[in-house]
Amino acid sequence: MKNEDFDVLIVGGGLAGASLACALRGSRYRVALLDRTAPRLGEGWDTRVYAIAPACIDFLRRCGAWDHLPPERVQRIERMAIAGDAGGALTFSAYESGLDALAWIVEGSRLAVELWQTASRQSNITVVSPAMPAALSIDADAARLTLADGRVLSAKLVIGADGANSWVREQAGIAAQSDPYPDKAVVANFACERPHDGTAFQWFREDGVLAWLPLPGNNFSIVWSTPSQHADALLALDAQSLAERVAAAGSHELGALQLLAPAAAFPLRLMRVKETVMSRLALIGDAAHAIHPLSGHGINLGFQDAAALADVLLALPSFRDCGDAAVLKKYRRARAEEVALLQGVTHGLHELFAVQAAPLAWLRNAGMSMTGKMPFVRGVMTRYAAGLI
């Protein structure tokens, strides 16, 4: 079977991988985007929703995907109210920070489909799906990916964008330190009695961290990061009991709730990768790092990876080899500090609120409330989270 040659081969057509492909649209690079299955839309609201930071919205516009999303399926977060487990409180406002929104909430499947369709329309991008990778070899001249059906795809650069259990990373022999949390994230969507007014809520509780993320209309999505035993108990509840439990956990902020679709849960872990680049290979998104979801920044890190790598490749003179290790180290340097910082902060917050000792509970909640009374500090924190500083 004849080999197919590319400049950039992206293994993994999820949000990070597809956005990288779209960021290279119209460039001189011959790009292949490979995945086992194409994304598709389901019924109703997707339980996996993401809070996209303003800086990442700019990147998705550059990719040609964001402005094609139906506006009735996208919700602005104009305000965020955070409550500690012992009276602490902290509020962020887009208006006070001079922003149009703190973030935008969008369904994962809807954004994935739009990115996939955008990539499929580009003359320099070849979408390869369904495709099952079978073997990867890397030598001085190229990376070669053999598929289960016998096809061989070669490229100057292969990108591992295939998730936390990355096959590409494993084939390349790159070590990853994975530390599971004793928690699961329970996700579900609800209709609410009272309007949310574009407000996101987050509670640090004795049984974990509960976030309510606004959806269009009188709807919202939850992410409840909680010990595995409690997560399993929540999933075992009938629809009405779960709605009542979630409403009570959120102090009935939005009145009575109605479950829109069955809840789901997924395990959580902190993952650090020893190396994100090597000659002819780079990792992005969850293949390169995993963090606790309490900050809501996991997908934003993936988009920022894609943006940084695209910037390096697009700025490269045509006579340079895009798979050269020296070139790829520019991408690694561009991303190392922010990834390490957010991994450290989110893990630290998880550990801080996991300890229930009264003196520490008072200290962390007092610190939260003190920060809430300092407008300048809140503004700086908000703009940093938005990716604007």
Backbone torsions as a table, in degrees:
resi	resn	phi	psi	omega
1	MET	NA	137.0	-174.9
2	LYS	-68.4	139.2	175.2
3	ASN	-71.8	150.8	174.0
4	GLU	-115.2	129.7	-174.2
5	ASP	-108.2	136.5	178.6
6	PHE	-137.1	170.3	170.9
7	ASP	-89.1	-46.1	-177.1
8	VAL	-127.4	126.8	178.5
9	LEU	-117.1	115.2	-177.4
10	ILE	-103.6	115.2	179.2
11	VAL	-96.9	108.4	-176.5
12	GLY	119.9	109.3	-176.7
13	GLY	-101.8	26.7	174.6
14	GLY	-73.7	-161.4	-173.4
15	LEU	-62.9	-45.8	-178.2
16	ALA	-67.6	-49.0	-177.4
17	GLY	-64.6	-45.0	-179.4
18	ALA	-67.2	-35.8	178.6
19	SER	-67.7	-36.3	175.9
20	LEU	-62.8	-44.5	178.0
21	ALA	-58.1	-46.0	-179.2
22	CYS	-65.8	-33.8	178.7
23	ALA	-66.1	-21.7	179.1
24	LEU	-96.8	7.6	-179.6
25	ARG	-61.9	142.5	178.2
26	GLY	73.4	3.2	-179.7
27	SER	-88.3	179.5	178.3
28	ARG	-77.0	-9.5	-175.8
29	TYR	-78.6	135.6	170.0
30	ARG	-87.6	114.9	-170.7
31	VAL	-113.7	136.2	170.8
32	ALA	-116.0	132.2	177.0
33	LEU	-114.4	117.0	-170.2
34	LEU	-119.2	135.4	173.7
35	ASP	-155.2	158.9	-179.4
36	ARG	-68.4	-38.0	178.8
37	THR	-140.7	153.6	174.5
38	ALA	-82.9	145.4	177.5
39	PRO	-66.9	155.9	178.4
40	ARG	-149.0	158.5	179.9
41	LEU	-85.8	141.9	176.3
42	GLY	-101.3	-168.9	177.3
43	GLU	-82.9	143.7	174.2
44	GLY	66.7	-152.8	-178.9
45	TRP	-88.0	134.9	176.9
46	ASP	-68.7	133.7	178.5
47	THR	-73.9	-18.8	176.2
48	ARG	-95.2	102.6	177.7
49	VAL	-116.8	157.0	-176.9
50	TYR	-129.3	144.8	172.9
51	ALA	-96.5	108.1	-175.1
52	ILE	-94.3	124.1	-178.6
53	ALA	-70.9	152.3	-179.1
54	PRO	-53.0	-41.1	179.8
55	ALA	-62.3	-34.2	179.0
56	CYS	-76.7	-28.0	173.0
57	ILE	-61.3	-43.1	177.4
58	ASP	-58.6	-41.3	179.0
59	PHE	-65.0	-42.7	-179.3
60	LEU	-67.9	-30.6	173.0
61	ARG	-66.5	-42.3	177.3
62	ARG	-61.0	-32.3	178.1
63	CYS	-74.0	-13.1	179.9
64	GLY	84.7	14.8	-174.4
65	ALA	-108.6	-39.5	-168.6
66	TRP	-60.1	-45.7	-174.8
67	ASP	-71.6	-7.2	176.6
68	HIS	-91.8	-7.5	178.1
69	LEU	-70.9	140.0	177.8
70	PRO	-65.4	123.5	-175.2
71	PRO	-59.4	-25.9	-179.3
72	GLU	-73.7	-5.0	177.2
73	ARG	-110.0	11.2	-178.9
74	VAL	-123.7	136.5	-176.8
75	GLN	-126.8	128.4	174.9
76	ARG	-77.3	141.9	167.0
77	ILE	-97.7	113.7	-178.9
78	GLU	-97.8	-17.8	-176.0
79	ARG	-153.5	147.1	175.4
80	MET	-132.3	127.3	179.8
81	ALA	-113.7	121.3	-177.5
82	ILE	-115.0	133.6	179.3
83	ALA	-122.1	133.5	176.2
84	GLY	-80.9	-177.7	-177.0
85	ASP	-93.6	2.4	178.8
86	ALA	-147.2	46.2	173.6
87	GLY	94.3	-6.7	178.9
88	GLY	-68.1	150.1	-179.5
89	ALA	-150.0	144.7	-179.1
90	LEU	-152.4	132.6	-178.4
91	THR	-127.6	136.7	174.6
92	PHE	-116.8	139.8	-178.3
93	SER	-129.4	130.1	175.6
94	ALA	-62.7	-41.4	-178.4
95	TYR	-60.5	-47.1	-179.0
96	GLU	-64.0	-27.4	-177.6
97	SER	-94.4	2.6	179.0
98	GLY	72.1	28.1	-178.8
99	LEU	-111.8	152.9	174.6
100	ASP	-70.1	-33.8	178.9
101	ALA	-160.5	152.5	173.6
102	LEU	-72.9	-35.4	179.1
103	ALA	-168.9	171.0	174.6
104	TRP	-120.8	135.7	177.4
105	ILE	-94.9	129.1	178.8
106	VAL	-142.1	148.1	177.8
107	GLU	-71.4	136.6	-178.4
108	GLY	-59.6	-44.7	-176.7
109	SER	-67.2	-36.7	-178.5
110	ARG	-67.7	-41.3	178.2
111	LEU	-68.9	-39.2	179.2
112	ALA	-62.0	-43.3	179.7
113	VAL	-63.3	-42.6	-179.0
114	GLU	-65.6	-42.2	177.2
115	LEU	-63.1	-42.2	-180.0
116	TRP	-62.0	-45.2	179.9
117	GLN	-65.9	-39.0	177.3
118	THR	-61.7	-44.9	178.4
119	ALA	-62.0	-39.6	-176.8
120	SER	-65.8	-22.8	-178.2
121	ARG	-85.1	-5.6	-172.5
122	GLN	-91.1	137.7	-177.7
123	SER	-70.2	-25.5	-178.1
124	ASN	-97.4	6.2	-179.5
125	ILE	-118.4	128.3	175.4
126	THR	-109.7	121.2	177.3
127	VAL	-90.4	124.5	-178.1
128	VAL	-114.5	101.0	-178.7
129	SER	-163.2	138.1	0.3
130	PRO	-73.3	145.2	-179.9
131	ALA	-149.5	131.1	179.5
132	MET	-114.6	112.0	179.2
133	PRO	-69.6	141.1	-178.5
134	ALA	-119.4	-34.9	-178.5
135	ALA	-155.8	148.2	178.2
136	LEU	-132.0	128.8	174.6
137	SER	-127.8	143.3	-178.4
138	ILE	-130.1	127.9	175.2
139	ASP	-132.0	-169.8	-174.4
140	ALA	-64.6	-26.3	-173.5
141	ASP	-98.8	-31.5	-173.1
142	ALA	-165.7	163.8	167.8
143	ALA	-103.2	137.4	-177.6
144	ARG	-125.6	124.1	-178.8
145	LEU	-111.2	120.0	176.9
146	THR	-97.3	129.0	178.9
147	LEU	-92.7	162.7	-177.7
148	ALA	-62.2	-25.9	179.9
149	ASP	-86.9	5.1	175.9
150	GLY	99.1	-14.1	178.2
151	ARG	-65.9	148.1	176.8
152	VAL	-122.2	123.0	177.9
153	LEU	-108.9	125.8	178.0
154	SER	-113.9	150.8	-179.2
155	ALA	-155.5	156.4	174.2
156	LYS	-70.7	-28.5	-176.9
157	LEU	-143.2	129.7	174.4
158	VAL	-111.4	135.5	-178.8
159	ILE	-110.6	124.5	173.1
160	GLY	-88.5	105.7	177.6
161	ALA	-125.1	33.9	-169.5
162	ASP	-105.1	32.8	167.9
163	GLY	86.0	178.2	-173.8
164	ALA	-62.2	-31.0	177.2
165	ASN	-96.2	46.1	-170.0
166	SER	-54.7	120.1	174.2
167	TRP	-68.3	-40.2	179.8
168	VAL	-60.9	-45.5	179.8
169	ARG	-60.4	-43.2	179.9
170	GLU	-65.0	-43.9	-179.5
171	GLN	-63.7	-32.7	-179.7
172	ALA	-80.3	-8.0	178.9
173	GLY	75.2	25.8	179.3
174	ILE	-89.5	124.8	-176.9
175	ALA	-77.4	144.8	176.3
176	ALA	-131.6	133.0	175.5
177	GLN	-96.6	113.3	-177.0
178	SER	-113.6	118.1	-179.4
179	ASP	-115.8	103.3	-178.4
180	PRO	-69.6	141.3	170.9
181	TYR	-83.0	155.8	177.9
182	PRO	-79.9	26.2	-172.9
183	ASP	-123.7	163.1	165.8
184	LYS	-126.1	156.3	174.2
185	ALA	-101.4	116.8	176.4
186	VAL	-91.6	127.2	-179.5
187	VAL	-122.2	142.5	179.4
188	ALA	-165.9	159.8	177.5
189	ASN	-117.1	144.3	-177.6
190	PHE	-136.0	149.8	163.9
191	ALA	-91.1	143.0	-176.3
192	CYS	-120.9	154.4	-175.7
193	GLU	-72.5	-39.1	-177.3
194	ARG	-110.9	150.8	-180.0
195	PRO	-65.8	143.6	-179.9
196	HIS	-86.9	-14.6	177.7
197	ASP	54.0	36.4	177.0
198	GLY	69.3	22.1	-179.0
199	THR	-99.7	133.2	170.8
200	ALA	-100.5	141.4	-179.7
201	PHE	-118.7	147.6	174.0
202	GLN	-144.2	130.6	178.9
203	TRP	-120.1	126.6	168.7
204	PHE	-90.4	111.0	-172.6
205	ARG	-117.9	168.1	176.0
206	GLU	-63.8	-26.7	-179.5
207	ASP	-101.6	21.8	174.9
208	GLY	124.3	-161.3	-178.6
209	VAL	-116.1	122.5	-178.7
210	LEU	-111.8	124.4	176.6
211	ALA	-118.4	136.5	171.0
212	TRP	-111.5	122.5	-177.7
213	LEU	-113.3	123.0	-174.9
214	PRO	-68.0	140.3	172.2
215	LEU	-115.3	162.5	177.4
216	PRO	-55.1	146.5	-176.4
217	GLY	75.6	-164.6	177.1
218	ASN	-88.1	61.1	-178.7
219	ASN	-134.7	156.0	172.9
220	PHE	-154.4	163.8	-179.9
221	SER	-117.7	144.7	178.0
222	ILE	-111.4	151.0	164.5
223	VAL	-130.4	110.4	-178.6
224	TRP	-112.5	101.6	178.0
225	SER	-86.2	111.5	-168.4
226	THR	-146.7	155.5	178.8
227	PRO	-50.4	143.9	-171.7
228	SER	-54.1	-39.7	-179.1
229	GLN	-63.8	-41.2	178.4
230	HIS	-68.5	-38.6	177.6
231	ALA	-59.5	-44.5	179.6
232	ASP	-63.5	-37.4	178.8
233	ALA	-66.0	-38.8	177.8
234	LEU	-64.1	-42.7	-180.0
235	LEU	-65.2	-25.4	-178.7
236	ALA	-80.7	-10.5	-178.6
237	LEU	-74.1	150.9	171.8
238	ASP	-73.4	169.0	-172.2
239	ALA	-57.4	-45.9	-177.8
240	GLN	-66.9	-42.4	-179.0
241	SER	-65.2	-39.8	178.2
242	LEU	-65.0	-43.1	178.5
243	ALA	-60.8	-41.7	178.6
244	GLU	-66.4	-39.1	-179.8
245	ARG	-65.7	-43.8	-179.8
246	VAL	-67.4	-40.2	178.4
247	ALA	-61.9	-44.0	179.4
248	ALA	-65.9	-40.4	179.9
249	ALA	-63.8	-27.9	178.0
250	GLY	-99.1	23.3	175.5
251	SER	56.2	27.6	177.7
252	HIS	54.7	35.5	-177.8
253	GLU	-57.5	-34.7	-176.1
254	LEU	-116.1	22.4	176.9
255	GLY	75.0	-153.8	-178.4
256	ALA	-70.2	146.7	-177.5
257	LEU	-119.0	155.2	175.1
258	GLN	-134.2	124.1	180.0
259	LEU	-68.1	131.4	-177.4
260	LEU	-92.0	-26.7	-179.1
261	ALA	-160.1	159.5	-179.4
262	PRO	-55.8	142.6	178.1
263	ALA	-74.3	160.2	176.6
264	ALA	-138.4	169.2	-179.9
265	ALA	-146.5	152.1	175.4
266	PHE	-142.8	149.0	-177.6
267	PRO	-71.5	158.0	-178.4
268	LEU	-118.6	148.1	176.7
269	ARG	-157.9	157.4	171.1
270	LEU	-102.1	124.1	-178.7
271	MET	-128.5	127.0	175.6
272	ARG	-117.3	133.6	-179.0
273	VAL	-103.8	132.8	-175.9
274	LYS	-61.2	-37.7	-178.2
275	GLU	-147.1	133.7	-179.2
276	THR	-100.0	-9.5	177.6
277	VAL	-139.6	154.8	168.3
278	MET	-153.5	175.2	179.8
279	SER	-55.7	122.2	176.5
280	ARG	73.3	13.8	-179.0
281	LEU	-148.4	141.0	173.6
282	ALA	-142.2	148.7	177.6
283	LEU	-110.3	140.9	175.6
284	ILE	-135.9	162.9	175.8
285	GLY	63.7	-145.5	-176.2
286	ASP	-65.6	-17.6	174.8
287	ALA	-69.0	-21.6	-176.7
288	ALA	-103.2	-20.1	-176.1
289	HIS	-170.2	154.2	172.5
290	ALA	-141.6	139.0	-179.3
291	ILE	-132.4	166.9	175.8
292	HIS	-68.3	141.1	-174.9
293	PRO	-76.2	1.2	-174.1
294	LEU	-63.5	-24.3	178.7
295	SER	-86.6	-16.2	-178.1
296	GLY	71.3	17.5	-172.2
297	HIS	-104.9	1.9	-175.4
298	GLY	-55.7	-51.2	-177.8
299	ILE	-71.2	-30.9	177.7
300	ASN	-64.5	-36.4	174.7
301	LEU	-61.3	-40.0	179.0
302	GLY	-64.3	-43.3	177.6
303	PHE	-65.3	-38.4	179.2
304	GLN	-68.5	-33.0	171.7
305	ASP	-59.3	-50.7	-177.9
306	ALA	-60.7	-42.2	-179.6
307	ALA	-64.5	-43.4	-178.3
308	ALA	-65.8	-42.6	179.9
309	LEU	-68.1	-40.3	177.3
310	ALA	-61.3	-41.0	178.9
311	ASP	-60.8	-43.3	178.8
312	VAL	-62.1	-45.4	-176.7
313	LEU	-69.2	-40.6	-177.8
314	LEU	-71.1	-25.9	179.0
315	ALA	-85.3	-5.9	-174.4
316	LEU	-75.9	129.9	175.3
317	PRO	-59.7	150.8	-174.0
318	SER	-63.5	-22.1	-179.1
319	PHE	-84.5	-7.3	179.8
320	ARG	-88.6	147.9	178.9
321	ASP	-84.2	119.2	-176.7
322	CYS	-69.0	-13.6	178.2
323	GLY	-96.9	3.7	-180.0
324	ASP	-64.9	134.9	-177.5
325	ALA	-58.9	-36.7	-179.9
326	ALA	-64.3	-35.5	176.7
327	VAL	-66.6	-45.8	-176.0
328	LEU	-69.3	-25.1	177.0
329	LYS	-65.4	-24.8	175.6
330	LYS	-64.1	-41.1	175.6
331	TYR	-63.5	-44.9	-179.3
332	ARG	-59.6	-44.9	-179.8
333	ARG	-64.3	-36.7	-178.0
334	ALA	-66.1	-26.4	-173.4
335	ARG	-108.3	-16.9	-170.5
336	ALA	-60.3	-45.6	-172.4
337	GLU	-66.8	-48.1	-177.1
338	GLU	-65.5	-42.1	179.6
339	VAL	-61.0	-47.0	-179.9
340	ALA	-62.6	-40.2	-179.3
341	LEU	-63.6	-48.6	-177.8
342	LEU	-69.3	-34.8	174.8
343	GLN	-62.4	-43.2	-179.8
344	GLY	-66.3	-43.4	-177.9
345	VAL	-66.9	-47.9	-178.0
346	THR	-66.5	-39.4	177.6
347	HIS	-66.2	-40.4	179.3
348	GLY	-63.0	-42.6	178.5
349	LEU	-64.7	-40.2	177.8
350	HIS	-60.0	-46.2	-178.8
351	GLU	-68.3	-36.9	-179.2
352	LEU	-62.7	-44.9	-177.3
353	PHE	-84.9	-8.1	176.9
354	ALA	-76.2	-22.1	-179.5
355	VAL	-87.1	125.0	-174.0
356	GLN	-99.0	7.8	-179.8
357	ALA	-59.7	134.5	-173.8
358	ALA	-57.2	-46.8	-179.3
359	PRO	-59.8	-40.9	-179.9
360	LEU	-70.0	-37.2	177.9
361	ALA	-61.6	-42.9	178.4
362	TRP	-62.8	-43.0	-176.2
363	LEU	-64.7	-46.7	-177.1
364	ARG	-68.2	-36.9	179.7
365	ASN	-73.5	-34.8	175.4
366	ALA	-64.6	-41.0	177.5
367	GLY	-62.8	-40.0	178.0
368	MET	-62.4	-47.0	-178.7
369	SER	-66.7	-36.5	178.6
370	MET	-64.2	-42.7	177.0
371	THR	-60.6	-37.2	179.6
372	GLY	-64.2	-20.2	-179.9
373	LYS	-95.6	8.8	-178.2
374	MET	-118.9	89.9	-174.9
375	PRO	-55.9	-40.2	-177.9
376	PHE	-64.0	-45.0	-180.0
377	VAL	-63.8	-42.2	177.5
378	ARG	-60.4	-42.3	-179.8
379	GLY	-62.9	-43.1	178.3
380	VAL	-63.8	-44.1	179.1
381	MET	-61.3	-40.6	-178.9
382	THR	-65.1	-45.2	-178.0
383	ARG	-69.9	-31.6	175.4
384	TYR	-67.4	-44.5	179.4
385	ALA	-62.8	-30.3	179.3
386	ALA	-76.9	-8.1	-180.0
387	GLY	80.7	19.6	-175.0
388	LEU	-99.4	-5.2	173.6
389	ILE	-138.7	NA	NA
